Amino acid sequence: MSKIFDELKVYLERGDALSEAQRIFEWDSATLAPKLADENTARVVGILSDMYFKTYVNEDVKKCLEELAKPEELDKLTPAEKAQVKELRRLVSDLEKLPPEEYREFSELVARAMGIWEEARENDDYGKFAPVLEKIIEFQKKFAGYRMDPEKHSCLYDVLLDEYESGFTVEKLDEFFEVIRSELVPFIKEVVEKAASVDKSYNEKHYDVDKQRELSHMLAEYVGFDFDRGVMAESAHPFTTNFHNKDVRITNHFYENNLESAIFSVIHESGHALYEMQVADEFTQTLVGEGTSMGMHESQSRFFENIVGRNEQFWKPLYGKLTDMFPEQLASVSLEQFILGSNKPVPGPIRTEADELTYALHILVRYEIEKMIFNNEVGVDELPKVWKEKYEEYLGITPTNDAEGILQDVHWCGGDFGYFPSYALGSAVAAQIYYQMQKVLPFDECLEQGKLEPIRAYLKEHIHRFGKSKNTNEILRDMMGEEFNPEYYVKYLKEKYTKLFR
């Protein structure tokens, strides 16, 4: 037992409380808060962020960390305490490089930005959001410059990428996306042509929104979302927020003429939620009490959405319930047709509605644009044009307006540059986990029998319970004796889509 850690624990608990308070405001702003609340709420968020900053950047915390660097003090810590100290060192190192007044100003800016983005998107008015986006980018460039380490980072964008998936630099991501370009782009073109005749007009019929809400609740519970420890609301952009392993919240959205959107969004967010619900009690409400990285987090949501949720075996015990809920729309649609339709690759403008096969191309567009932004190769006023050009280049389509183009994603209004590559990395990690799981579990049999507990238990044992105490490559190495390998992703997509569409 370490007296030094006990002294530090006061700051750790205070920091966690302040972090949870900010997340509650973020959740509320995206779900229930009135529009006119934004400006006042932003000031409160600014005060909380300032308190958070000062909780960790002070002489008392610095002295504790110095003492805990001594071997005799380090030996007194439990593995969970060592993980917290390691994460705290990283956090303090990042925060102390930033001017506190700028940190607070930025926190207030992004708190206001959500409402502005929502209004701009609703009215297809990029001009309303552009000035805010420009300020956010200016802050992120400054912050990345403050934190840049020449030994770790070759450019500003490396600093931002490091926040979401440590160690995955521009150099490594360029290699990863080159695999996607060379291996998948020609394959995608071939499959799109083969699948063109698949009829999925059933998805565009009218689906009662209240029944969709009922379906979403059922699907979330079916894959393992525990409504005693979580709630589901609605927002413009589906997302997951966690406070601790007994309070995890997800949102969904509903369209009367797009049933798939609700189905796969709720399965996706439930995958995120399961990760947070299965973090070990010794880690929850600490600095390591959440998913280890956005790449690993996205691997869990993409695993459930695509590898589980778009699998025919998953729907065998469920499809009858689905057709009973929507008999007029689905009575004449066989399970085989539903599976082909759910997996049909159709290049479209909206990332969150993209099929599994073309999804990586949406991420490639965003990755290349973010690199351009932080290399000072494109200005904010040019972004809508560049966005449309990239979509034409990689998906062969052009968004008809900015609402379905540059304004479609929520991430940039929160300052989350560097996040998007995590989606593609997550898809690749999910495939890698899938091949390992097939070696140790009767995967398809579990799905066909409606028994997802062995799958959830395996993920908890090898991934979820560790929180941030292990990084992505450590988790993969301990699970399967191999670090990240994108070849599994290529193999998975080619095998799946060759089988589906011959």
Secondary structure, 3 states (H helix, E strand, C coil): CCHHHHHHHHHHHHHHHHHHHHHHHHHHHHHCCCHHHHHHHHHHHHHHHHHHHHHHCCHHHHHHHHHHCCHHHHCCCCHHHHHHHHHHHHHHHHHCCCCHHHHHHHHHHHHHHHHHHHHHHHCCCHHHHHHHHHHHHHHHHHHHHHHCCCCCCCCHHHHHHHHHCCCCCHHHHHHHHHHHHHHHHHHHHHHHHHHCCCCCHHHHCCCCHHHHHHHHHHHHHHHCCCCCCEEEEECCCCCEEEEECCEEEEEECCECCEHHHHHHHHHHHHHHHHHHHCCCCCCCCCCCCCCCCHHHHHHHHHHHHHHHCCCHHHHCCCHHHHHHHCHHHHCCCCHHHHHHHHHCCCCCCCHHHCCCCCHHHHHHHHHHHHHHHHCCCCCHHHHHHHHHHHHHHHHCCCCCCCCCCCCCCCHHHHCCCCCCHHHHHHHHHHHHHHHHHHHHCCHHHHHHCCCCHHHHHHHHHHCHHHCCCCCHHHHHHHHHCCCCCCHHHHHHHHHHHHHHHC
